[in-house]
Amino acid sequence: MRNLLLTRLAKSDLAGIWKYIAHDNRVAVDRLMGKIDNAMNQIAKTPSLGFSVEHVRPGIYCKPVKRNYLIFYEVNDDRICILRMLHAARKHDDLL
């Protein structure tokens, strides 16, 4: 299992997701945060789990969480770098 590193932007994305959903539903946000945490653990164990988004940026992968959120990451020799966590409806090409 490789180490995970979250970029400053990924941490900010995660905080924004939490704040947005927690405003309306604390139970739902706790569930979603658990699913995001599980997805990141799966990525750490099996980096090839996500699909390539080479058309956006070389070396980048994407792992959906539920249907609404996407984790974008790159795989290095000793770690996995979580770049962004974005809502699926956002235009990610410009944000990576």
DRENLO-138301 format. One record per atom (N, C-alpha, C): x, y, z; atom name; residue in one letter. Coordinates in Angstrom, 1 decimal. Each point is the difference from the previous one (the first is absolute). Layout:
ATOM x y z atomo residuo
ATOM X Y Z CA A .
...
This chain:
ATOM x y z atomo residuo
ATOM 0.8 -1.2 0.0 N M .
ATOM -0.8 1.2 0.0 CA M .
ATOM 0.9 1.2 0.0 C M .
ATOM -0.3 1.0 -0.9 N R .
ATOM 0.8 1.2 -0.1 CA R .
ATOM -0.6 1.1 0.9 C R .
ATOM 0.9 0.9 0.4 N N .
ATOM -0.4 1.2 0.8 CA N .
ATOM -0.8 0.9 -0.9 C N .
ATOM -1.0 0.7 0.6 N L .
ATOM -0.8 1.0 -0.7 CA L .
ATOM 0.4 1.4 0.5 C L .
ATOM 0.1 0.8 -1.0 N L .
ATOM 0.3 1.4 0.3 CA L .
ATOM -1.1 0.9 -0.6 C L .
ATOM -0.7 0.8 0.8 N L .
ATOM -1.0 0.9 -0.5 CA L .
ATOM 0.6 1.3 -0.3 C L .
ATOM -0.2 0.6 -1.2 N T .
ATOM 0.5 1.3 -0.2 CA T .
ATOM -0.9 1.0 0.7 C T .
ATOM 0.5 1.2 0.1 N R .
ATOM -0.7 1.1 0.6 CA R .
ATOM -1.4 0.2 -0.6 C R .
ATOM 0.0 -0.1 -1.3 N L .
ATOM -1.3 0.1 -0.7 CA L .
ATOM -1.0 -1.1 0.3 C L .
ATOM 0.6 -1.2 0.1 N A .
ATOM -0.9 -1.2 0.4 CA A .
ATOM -0.6 0.2 1.4 C A .
ATOM 0.9 0.5 0.9 N K .
ATOM -0.5 0.2 1.4 CA K .
ATOM -1.1 1.1 0.0 C K .
ATOM 0.2 1.0 -0.8 N S .
ATOM -1.0 1.1 -0.2 CA S .
ATOM -1.3 -0.5 -0.6 C S .
ATOM 0.2 -0.9 -1.0 N D .
ATOM -1.2 -0.6 -0.6 CA D .
ATOM -0.8 -0.8 1.0 C D .
ATOM 0.7 -0.8 0.8 N L .
ATOM -0.7 -0.8 1.0 CA L .
ATOM -0.7 0.8 1.0 C L .
ATOM 0.7 1.1 0.5 N A .
ATOM -0.7 0.9 0.9 CA A .
ATOM -1.2 0.6 -0.5 C A .
ATOM 0.1 0.4 -1.3 N G .
ATOM -1.2 0.7 -0.7 CA G .
ATOM -1.1 -1.0 -0.1 C G .
ATOM 0.3 -1.2 -0.4 N I .
ATOM -1.1 -1.0 -0.1 CA I .
ATOM -0.7 -0.2 1.3 C I .
ATOM 0.8 -0.2 1.1 N W .
ATOM -0.5 -0.2 1.3 CA W .
ATOM -0.9 1.2 0.4 C W .
ATOM 0.5 1.2 -0.2 N K .
ATOM -0.7 1.2 0.4 CA K .
ATOM -1.4 0.1 -0.7 C K .
ATOM 0.1 -0.2 -1.3 N Y .
ATOM -1.2 0.1 -0.8 CA Y .
ATOM -1.1 -1.0 0.4 C Y .
ATOM 0.4 -1.2 0.2 N I .
ATOM -1.0 -1.1 0.3 CA I .
ATOM -0.4 0.1 1.5 C I .
ATOM 0.9 0.3 0.8 N A .
ATOM -0.3 0.0 1.5 CA A .
ATOM -1.0 1.1 0.3 C A .
ATOM 0.0 1.1 -0.8 N H .
ATOM -0.9 1.1 0.2 CA H .
ATOM -1.5 -0.5 0.0 C H .
ATOM -0.3 -1.0 -0.8 N D .
ATOM -1.3 -0.6 -0.1 CA D .
ATOM -0.2 -1.3 0.7 C D .
ATOM 1.0 -0.8 0.0 N N .
ATOM -0.2 -1.4 0.5 CA N .
ATOM 1.3 -0.6 0.6 C N .
ATOM 0.1 0.0 1.3 N R .
ATOM 1.2 -0.5 0.7 CA R .
ATOM 0.2 -1.5 -0.2 C R .
ATOM -1.1 -0.7 0.0 N V .
ATOM 0.0 -1.5 -0.2 CA V .
ATOM 0.6 -0.3 -1.4 C V .
ATOM -0.6 0.7 -1.0 N A .
ATOM 0.5 -0.3 -1.4 CA A .
ATOM 1.4 0.3 -0.2 C A .
ATOM 0.5 1.1 0.6 N V .
ATOM 1.4 0.4 -0.1 CA V .
ATOM 0.9 -1.0 0.6 C V .
ATOM -0.4 -0.5 1.2 N D .
ATOM 0.8 -1.1 0.6 CA D .
ATOM 0.1 -1.2 -0.8 C D .
ATOM -1.1 -0.4 -0.6 N R .
ATOM 0.0 -1.2 -0.9 CA R .
ATOM 0.9 0.3 -1.2 C R .
ATOM -0.1 1.1 -0.6 N L .
ATOM 0.8 0.4 -1.2 CA L .
ATOM 1.5 0.0 0.4 C L .
ATOM 0.4 0.6 1.1 N M .
ATOM 1.4 0.0 0.4 CA M .
ATOM 0.5 -1.4 0.2 C M .
ATOM -0.8 -0.9 0.5 N G .
ATOM 0.4 -1.4 0.2 CA G .
ATOM 0.2 -0.6 -1.4 C G .
ATOM -0.8 0.3 -1.0 N K .
ATOM 0.2 -0.6 -1.3 CA K .
ATOM 1.2 0.6 -0.7 C K .
ATOM 0.3 1.3 0.2 N I .
ATOM 1.2 0.6 -0.5 CA I .
ATOM 1.2 -0.7 0.6 C I .
ATOM 0.0 -0.1 1.3 N D .
ATOM 1.1 -0.7 0.8 CA D .
ATOM 0.2 -1.4 -0.5 C D .
ATOM -1.1 -0.8 -0.2 N N .
ATOM 0.2 -1.3 -0.6 CA N .
ATOM 0.6 0.0 -1.4 C N .
ATOM -0.5 0.9 -0.8 N A .
ATOM 0.5 0.1 -1.4 CA A .
ATOM 1.5 0.3 0.0 C A .
ATOM 0.5 0.9 0.9 N M .
ATOM 1.4 0.3 0.1 CA M .
ATOM 0.8 -1.2 0.5 C M .
ATOM -0.5 -0.8 0.9 N N .
ATOM 0.6 -1.2 0.5 CA N .
ATOM 0.1 -1.0 -1.2 C N .
ATOM -1.0 -0.1 -0.8 N Q .
ATOM 0.0 -0.9 -1.1 CA Q .
ATOM 1.1 0.4 -1.0 C Q .
ATOM 0.1 1.3 -0.3 N I .
ATOM 1.0 0.5 -0.9 CA I .
ATOM 1.4 -0.3 0.5 C I .
ATOM 0.2 0.2 1.3 N A .
ATOM 1.3 -0.3 0.6 CA A .
ATOM 0.4 -1.5 -0.1 C A .
ATOM -1.0 -0.9 0.0 N K .
ATOM 0.2 -1.4 -0.1 CA K .
ATOM 0.2 -0.4 -1.5 C K .
ATOM -0.9 0.6 -0.8 N T .
ATOM 0.0 -0.4 -1.4 CA T .
ATOM -0.1 1.3 -0.9 C T .
ATOM 1.1 0.6 -0.3 N P .
ATOM 0.0 1.2 -0.7 CA P .
ATOM -0.6 -0.1 -1.4 C P .
ATOM 0.0 -1.1 -0.6 N S .
ATOM -0.6 -0.2 -1.3 CA S .
ATOM -1.5 -0.1 0.0 C S .
ATOM -0.6 0.1 1.1 N L .
ATOM -1.4 0.0 0.2 CA L .
ATOM -0.7 1.1 -0.8 C L .
ATOM 0.5 1.2 0.0 N G .
ATOM -0.6 1.1 -0.7 CA G .
ATOM 0.2 -0.1 -1.5 C G .
ATOM -0.6 0.9 -0.8 N F .
ATOM 0.2 0.0 -1.4 CA F .
ATOM 0.9 1.2 -0.4 C F .
ATOM 0.7 -0.2 -1.1 N S .
ATOM 0.9 1.0 -0.4 CA S .
ATOM -0.7 1.2 -0.6 C S .
ATOM 0.5 1.2 0.2 N V .
ATOM -0.5 1.2 -0.6 CA V .
ATOM 1.1 0.7 -0.7 C V .
ATOM 0.7 -0.8 -0.8 N E .
ATOM 1.2 0.5 -0.7 CA E .
ATOM -0.4 1.2 -0.9 C E .
ATOM -1.2 0.0 -0.5 N H .
ATOM -0.4 1.1 -0.9 CA H .
ATOM 0.0 1.4 0.7 C H .
ATOM -0.1 -0.1 1.3 N V .
ATOM -0.1 1.3 0.8 CA V .
ATOM 1.5 0.3 0.4 C V .
ATOM 0.7 -0.9 0.5 N R .
ATOM 1.4 0.2 0.5 CA R .
ATOM 0.7 -1.4 0.1 C R .
ATOM 1.1 -0.1 -0.6 N P .
ATOM 0.7 -1.3 0.0 CA P .
ATOM 0.3 -0.5 1.4 C P .
ATOM -0.2 -1.3 0.2 N G .
ATOM 0.3 -0.6 1.3 CA G .
ATOM -1.1 0.1 1.1 C G .
ATOM -1.2 0.6 -0.4 N I .
ATOM -1.0 0.2 1.0 CA I .
ATOM -1.1 -1.1 -0.1 C I .
ATOM -0.5 -0.4 1.2 N Y .
ATOM -1.0 -1.0 0.1 CA Y .
ATOM -1.2 0.6 0.7 C Y .
ATOM -1.2 -0.6 -0.1 N C .
ATOM -1.2 0.4 0.6 CA C .
ATOM -0.7 -1.1 0.6 C C .
ATOM -0.5 0.1 1.2 N K .
ATOM -0.8 -1.0 0.7 CA K .
ATOM -1.3 0.6 0.5 C K .
ATOM -1.1 -0.4 -0.6 N P .
ATOM -1.3 0.5 0.5 CA P .
ATOM -0.3 -0.4 1.4 C P .
ATOM -0.7 0.9 0.7 N V .
ATOM -0.5 -0.3 1.3 CA V .
ATOM -1.5 0.2 -0.1 C V .
ATOM -0.8 -1.0 0.2 N K .
ATOM -1.4 0.1 -0.3 CA K .
ATOM -0.2 0.4 -1.4 C K .
ATOM -0.9 0.8 -0.4 N R .
ATOM 0.0 0.4 -1.4 CA R .
ATOM 0.3 1.5 -0.1 C R .
ATOM 0.1 0.7 1.2 N N .
ATOM 0.1 1.4 0.0 CA N .
ATOM 1.4 0.6 0.1 C N .
ATOM 0.9 -0.8 0.5 N Y .
ATOM 1.3 0.6 0.3 CA Y .
ATOM 1.1 -0.9 -0.6 C Y .
ATOM 1.1 0.7 -0.4 N L .
ATOM 1.1 -0.6 -0.7 CA L .
ATOM 1.3 0.3 0.7 C L .
ATOM 0.8 -1.0 0.3 N I .
ATOM 1.4 0.2 0.5 CA I .
ATOM 1.0 -0.1 -1.1 C I .
ATOM 0.7 1.1 -0.2 N F .
ATOM 1.1 0.0 -1.0 CA F .
ATOM 1.3 -0.2 0.7 C F .
ATOM 0.9 -0.9 -0.6 N Y .
ATOM 1.2 -0.3 0.7 CA Y .
ATOM 1.1 -0.4 -1.0 C Y .
ATOM 1.2 0.0 0.4 N E .
ATOM 1.1 -0.5 -0.8 CA E .
ATOM 0.8 -0.9 0.8 C E .
ATOM 0.6 -1.0 -0.6 N V .
ATOM 0.7 -1.1 0.6 CA V .
ATOM 1.5 0.2 -0.2 C V .
ATOM 0.8 0.1 1.1 N N .
ATOM 1.4 0.1 0.0 CA N .
ATOM 0.6 -1.3 0.5 C N .
ATOM 1.3 -0.2 0.0 N D .
ATOM 0.7 -1.2 0.4 CA D .
ATOM -0.4 -0.4 1.4 C D .
ATOM 0.0 1.0 0.9 N D .
ATOM -0.1 -0.3 1.5 CA D .
ATOM -1.3 0.6 0.6 C D .
ATOM -0.8 0.7 -0.8 N R .
ATOM -1.2 0.6 0.6 CA R .
ATOM -1.0 0.3 -1.1 C R .
ATOM -1.2 0.3 0.5 N I .
ATOM -1.1 0.4 -0.9 CA I .
ATOM -0.4 1.4 0.4 C I .
ATOM 0.0 0.9 -0.9 N C .
ATOM -0.3 1.4 0.3 CA C .
ATOM -1.5 0.3 -0.5 C C .
ATOM -0.8 0.3 1.0 N I .
ATOM -1.4 0.4 -0.2 CA I .
ATOM 0.0 1.5 -0.4 C I .
ATOM -0.3 0.2 -1.3 N L .
ATOM 0.1 1.4 -0.5 CA L .
ATOM -1.3 0.8 0.3 C L .
ATOM -1.1 -0.5 -0.3 N R .
ATOM -1.3 0.7 0.2 CA R .
ATOM -1.1 -1.0 0.3 C R .
ATOM -1.1 0.5 0.7 N M .
ATOM -1.2 -0.7 0.2 CA M .
ATOM -1.1 0.9 -0.4 C M .
ATOM -0.6 -0.3 -1.1 N L .
ATOM -1.0 0.9 -0.7 CA L .
ATOM -1.3 -0.6 -0.2 C L .
ATOM -1.0 0.8 0.0 N H .
ATOM -1.4 -0.4 -0.4 CA H .
ATOM 0.0 -0.4 -1.4 C H .
ATOM -0.7 -1.1 -0.4 N A .
ATOM 0.1 -0.5 -1.3 CA A .
ATOM -0.6 1.0 -1.1 C A .
ATOM -0.9 0.9 0.5 N A .
ATOM -0.6 1.0 -0.9 CA A .
ATOM 1.0 1.1 -0.4 C A .
ATOM 1.1 0.2 0.8 N R .
ATOM 0.9 1.1 -0.3 CA R .
ATOM 0.8 -0.3 -1.3 C R .
ATOM 0.5 1.0 -0.6 N K .
ATOM 0.9 -0.2 -1.2 CA K .
ATOM 1.4 -0.2 0.5 C K .
ATOM 0.4 -1.3 0.1 N H .
ATOM 1.3 -0.3 0.7 CA H .
ATOM 1.2 0.3 -0.9 C H .
ATOM -0.2 0.0 -1.3 N D .
ATOM 1.2 0.2 -0.9 CA D .
ATOM 0.7 1.3 0.4 C D .
ATOM -0.7 1.1 0.3 N D .
ATOM 0.6 1.2 0.4 CA D .
ATOM 0.6 0.1 1.4 C D .
ATOM -0.4 -1.0 0.8 N L .
ATOM 0.4 0.0 1.4 CA L .
ATOM 1.2 -0.9 0.4 C L .
ATOM 0.4 -0.7 -1.0 N L .
ATOM 1.2 -0.9 0.3 CA L .
ATOM 1.3 0.5 -0.5 C L .
